[in-house]
Amino acid sequence: MNSSKTIPQDTKKVFMKCLTCSRTFCYLLNREFGHTKEDEERASDPFAGGLVQLGHQCGMLWGATLAVGAESFRRNNDRGQAIAIAITATRHLMESFSKTAKSVNCRDIIGYDLTNKSDQEKFMKTSFYDIENSPCFNLAEKWAPEAIQSAKEGLSHNQTDVPQLPMSCTSEVAKKMGASDEEMVMVAGFAGGLGLSGNACGALSAAIWMKNLAWCRKHPGESPPYFDNPNTDKTLEAFFGATDSEILCHRISGQRFKTIGDHTEFINHGGCNKLINVLARS
C-alpha cells in the first residue's frame, strides 16, 4: 500500500460522478487493474442500498466483486480456476470491509431503511447534500485503498484446496442467461451470499446484473432506473415466489459453505437448481 497507485485520491469525486456506491467501486477497482468497463459498471447500480435498497450487503462489495471477477478472468486461462480465485478474492474483500465498516450490511451502516420513502429522503439529504459528513462517502474514501489491497491479495492467493471443476451458483445462473465466460467469472464471487458468507442470495444478484447489463447495452450512455426498475422488480417477484420470501443464502440452501469445495459439491448435487432455473427464466 506504499504505492500511490493503490491509494485513490479522488474517491469522493468518483462517487459523485457515479452516484451509486456499487458503480463507484466497480469503477475504482477496474481502473486500478487498467480495464474500465462502462456497461458492466452501470449495470451494477441496482446493488446500491444493499441490493435494490433492501439493506443487505453494501453496494461497495457487490461492485468491487464484479471488478475482481473481471481481473480473475484476465489472469486465468482456465474458467474454473478463475471462478475459484474470484470467490477467494471476494472473501478477502468481505473480511476487509467488515473490519472497516463493522458490518457488511447497508442498513446497519447508514441507519436507514431504504424501503421506506421517508427514510429514502432523509438518506439522500444526509448523504448527497453534506458530503463531508456523509457516512457513505466517508466510508468509501476510507475503504478504497484497503479494497484495492485486499483484492490484490485475494487474486494472488495460492489456491491449494480448489476442487477439480469449481462451481458457482451465480455463474450457473449467468450461463443459463447467455453470459460469456468473462461474465460468468465476473459474478462468481457473488456465490453463497457473496464470498460464501451466507448473506443475501448471490444468484439473485447475478440475475439482476445480467438483466441490467442487457438493458445498458441497448441504451448506451444511460443508467438503469435506481428506483422502480421493471426488470429488477420482475426478477424479485420470481425469486421471492420461489423462496417463500426468504433472501438469505444460508436459509435458502440450509447450510453455510466453508470452502469452495463445499459449494461445488452442493451445486453438483442439484442444490438450488430449481431456484437457478427460476432466476434464469425471470
N, C-alpha and C positions, 0 to 999 in steps of 0.2 A: 504493500500500500504506500510505499515511498514515492512511486511514480505518479507524477501529476496527472497522467492519463487515467488513473483509476480513482481520481477524486474530482468528480464533476463540479465545476464552478458555477454552473448555470441551471441547477436543478429546478429552482422555483420558476425561472423564465421558461424552461421547457414545459413545466406543469401548466403554466398559464396559457401556453400555446396549444398544448394537447388537450387541456381541460379535464381529462379524467386521469386518475391515478394509474389505472391499468395501462392505458396507452403511453403514459409518461415513462413507465418502467420498461415496457416493451421497447420503446424508442431508445432510452438511455443505454440499455444493455446491447441492443442491436448496434447502436453507434459505437459502443466500446469494442465490439467484435468486428466493426468495419463493414456492416451489411444492414443498412436500414431497409425496412420492408413496409411501405406505406399502407397498402391494403390490409395486410395482416395486423398491423398496429391499429388501424382504425377499427377493424373488426373486434378488437378487444374491449372497446368502450363499454359494452353491457356488463363487464365484470366489475366495474366500479360500484361502490356502495356495498361491497361484499357479495357479489354475484347478483346482478339485476336488482340492486338495492335491498336485498334480503338480509344483509347484515352479517353474512358468513365471512369466509376468508377474504382479507383485504385485497382489493384490486391490484395493488402493487405486486402481490405474489403471483396472481394469475398472469399479469403482463410479463413479469420477469421470467416466469416459467416458459412462456412461449419463446422468449429470446434464447434461453439456454437450450431449448429443444432444437431451435434452428441451428445453433452453433454445434450441438452434438451431431446433427445430421452432416454438417460440413466436415467435421473432424473424423467421422467414422464411415467407412465404406459399407460395413455390414449393418443393415437396418436394425436387426435385433440388438446388436451391441449399442447402437445409437439410442435405441429406446431405453435400454438399461441405464446408460450413462445420463440420459435426460432425467430419469426418475431419481437417480442418485444426486444429481446437481440440484434438483428441486428440494430434496430433503435437506441439503446444505442451506438453501435459501430459507426454508421454513425455520430451521434452527436459528439462523442469524436474525431473522425478522422477529421471532418470538422473544429473543433476548433483548432486542432493541425496543419493541413496542409493548412487551409484557403480555401480549395476546396476539393471535393471528386473525381474530375476528373484527371486522369493521365496526360493528355495533359497540363492542367493548372499548374500542379506541376513540371513536368520535362522540359516544354518549347519546346518539340519536337513533330513532327508529325511522329509517327512510321509507318505510311503507306507509307512514303517517304523513299526510300533507303538511300539517303544522310543523312537524319535525324537519321535513324537507326544506321548508322556507327558513327555519332557524339555522339549519346546517349551511345553506347557501350563503346566508349573511355572515356567519362566523368564519366560513372557510374561504370565500372568494372576495369579500369586501374588507377583510382585515388579514391580509396575507402574513404579516409579521407574527401574528398571534394564532394563525390557523394551525390546528393540530395536524391536519393532513399535509400541508406544505412543509411544516417544520419536521415532521416525521420523514417525509420524502427526502429532504435535504440531509437529514441525519443518517438515513439508512442507505442512501445511494452508493457511497464508497464501500460500505460493508456488503451491499448486494453484489456489487461487481467482484469484490474479493471472494465472497463465498461461492459465487457462480463459477469463477475460475478454478477454485479449489475442488468443487464438485465435478467439474468437467475433466479435471486432471486426475481424479481419484482412481487408484489402481483397483479395478474390478476383479476380485478373486472368487466371488461366490455367485456369479451370474449363471443362470440355467442355460442349457444349450440353445433354446429358442425363447428368449424373453418375450413376455406378452404384456400388453397394457389394455385395460378395458376401454380406455379413451381412444387409443389408436385403432381399436377394432370398430368403434362407432364411426370414427372418421373414415376408415377404409370403406365401410358399408355406405357412406355418404359420398363416395367418389373421390376421396382425398388422394393426393400424390404421396409418395414416400416421405417427402420432406414434411408435408402437413401432418402425416401420421406421427412423425417424430416430434414435431413441434408441440403437439398436445399430449405426448406420452407422459410428461411429468404430472399431468392432472390426475393420473391414476390413483385409485384408492382414496379419493378425497383430498388430493393434492399431496404428492410425495408419500403416498400410502399412510397418511395421517389419520384417516377415518372421518374427516370432516365432510363438508358439503360435497355432494357427488361430482366427481370429475367427468364422468361420462355425460352428464347433463351439460356441463360447461363446454365439452368438446362439441356437442351437437349445436349449442348456441353459437359458438365461434364459427363453425363451418357454415351455418346458415347466414350469418352476418358477413362472413368473408365473401360468399357468393353475391350478396347484396352490394358490398363495396366494389366488387369488380364490375358490376353492372351500372354503378353510379360513381364514376371516377371523381375524386376530389370531395365527395360528400361523406358524412359520417352517419352511421345507423342511428335511429332515434334512441335517445338515452332513456326517456320515459315512454310508456305506451308503444312499445315496439311490437308490431303484429307477429313478426317471425318468432321473436322470443316468447311472446305470450302463448302461441300455439305449441311451442316446444314444452313450456312449463305445464300447460294443461295436459298434454300427453304423458309427461313424466309423473306428475302427481297422481294422475289416474292409475298409473302402473305401480306406484309405490304406496298407495293409500296415504298420500300427502306427506310421506317421510322424505327427507332430503339428505340426512347424514349417512355417509357410506357405511360406517360400521354397523348401523342398524339395518340398512337395506341388505347388506351382504351377510350379516350375522357374525362378523368376525373383524378383527384388526390384523392387518398384514404386517408382519415383522420384517420380511425380506421380499425382494423381487421374486425369488423362487416361490414363496408362499402365494403371491398374487398370480404368478404364471400358472401354478397348479390349479388355483381356483378357476381361472378363465378356461383352462384346458378341459376342466371337468364340467363345463357348462354354466359356471357361476355368472349370474346377471345376464345370461344370454337373452332371456325374454325382454329385459329392460333395454339392452343394447339394440335389439331389433325395433322396439317401440320408438326409441330415440332416432334411430336411423330413418324410420319412416315418417317421423313427425314433420 
